[in-house]
Amino acid sequence: MREPRMNLIHSGKVRDVYEDGGDILLVASDRVSVYDVILPTPIPDKGKILTQLSLWWFEQLADIVPNHVVSATDVPSEWAGRAVRCRRLEMAQVECIARGYLAGLGLKEYQRDQAVSGVSLPTGLVEGSKLPEPIFTPTTKAQVGHDEFMTYEEVVAQYDPGVADELRRITLEVYSRGEQIAREKGVIIFDTKLELGWTRDGKLVLGDEVFTPDSSRFVAVEDWKPGEEQRYMDKQFVRNWSSGLADWDRTPPGPAIPDDVVDATRARYVEAYERITGKAWV
């Protein structure tokens, strides 16, 4: 195994990015963020669960879209299990989001406009409602502040019709495949966020993470109850806890997470991994 000697080029809310020659290393930490604020309390095993679940999904999706993975084993030993060696990509400056069910910010946007990212939806939908068909609801990638919803026409204006169509097509095809696979395992994927980017030879590929509890909303089939608060197996549990804190204004520094919330959050991440992959988390 190679030992750490790389240059740290970016430290994000969850992942640290190192350059190593022509490759990069993505190292997933146990950090957790809500409302774009990193909380001071880690969730044990979170980084490894995100990494291993992403690797499992990359294999399931390889016939739809290639991915950035070079190796999951040619990484420094101290990062084993949580690091992936990847190709460098020029990332699309659009968050590619697919929604099959109504929740989160999509629900709030719908309640205000009866549409999400300019896509009109039927009346009478509630939290957890299944949409008539999955929709592409891109957002900006804000360097400062929060991401904002974009319409498809705004993606066309930012790039061109061909690129916009590819971003939408891949996002919806990946979501449809993932939703089908997960449902067979007893899990509903409400929505998901994808990161897409171009290789040096101009190929559009899947990067970062895919169908993890950080990038998606998971609900067990038996727990799905439209119109009620859902039991999410993902980061939404921490969001819900933090939203009830009267003494935090959602700006740094973030509050410490109580032990019981840490344990419950970890349990949900493990549950999502085990249900979807069919493997025990060790």
Buried (B, 14 or more C-beta within 10 A) or exposed (E): EEEBEBEEEEBBBBBBBBBBEEBBBBBBBBBBBBBBBBBEBBBEBBBBBBBBBBBBBBEBBEEBBBBBBBEBEBBBEEBEBBBBBBBBBEBBEBBBBBBBBBBBBBBEBBEEBEBBBBBEBEEEBEBBBBBEEBBBBBBBBEEEEEBEBBBBEBBBEBBEEEBBBBBBBBBBBBBBBBBEBBEEBEBBBBBBBBBBBBBEEEEBBBBBBBBBBBBBBBBBEEBBEEEEEBBBBBBBBBBBBBEEEEEBEEEEEBBEBEEEBBEBBBEBBBBBBBBBBEEEBE
